[in-house]
Amino acid sequence: MTVYSFYIFDRHTECIYQRRWVRPPTTVVAETSSTKPAASSIAPTTGGHQPVRRSRKVKEADDAKLIFGVIFSLRNMVKRLGGEDDEFISFRTGEYKLHYYETPTSMKFVMLTDVKTTNLRVVLHQIWATLYVEYVVKNPLSPIEHPGGVGVNNELFELGLDRFVTQVFNPPS
């Protein structure tokens, strides 16, 4: 089992924490002289003929927005088709599986893993209850709200998350 990334969104749709362990696999297409790079990987040109590559920070912010858009849309679709009692838990593509957990306070915890991983709803609940609540919510120095993209900046939370993910996905033999 492989964990690709982890995101936390607050109730105001801001990504307040993101962590990437391994990049998800992507389908590689050989580029020949007749093919051009995908438009999604480059930004507009700046007057010259050479495209300007998007910075890593912008790409991560865009990834977080896309992930939130996906979970927002799927969650609403599940509620409309299945009723108020149904919940969106996860979805799988050919490359990855997205796991979702929403807290009673509308915090959204999202984890991207490989497709062979089973449901991680309990694991995401444990991350919220044992790590996020203990190290972020109960910390008097941590902001209650995270306006303008100010995210979780807590070393204990990050260390605990690394240790927890390592124990869950790479248990000692």
Salt bridges, closest charged atoms under 4 A:
GLU60 OE2 - ARG56 NE 3.34
ASP62 OD2 - ARG54 NH1 2.83
ASP63 OD2 - ARG20 NH2 3.02
ASP63 OD2 - LYS59 NZ 3.46
GLU87 OE1 - ARG121 NH2 2.61
GLU102 OE1 - ARG75 NH1 3.28
GLU102 OE2 - LYS108 NZ 3.74
GLU134 OE2 - LYS138 NZ 2.92
GLU145 OE2 - ARG11 NH2 2.33
GLU145 OE1 - HIS12 NE2 2.83
ASP162 OD1 - ARG19 NH1 2.67
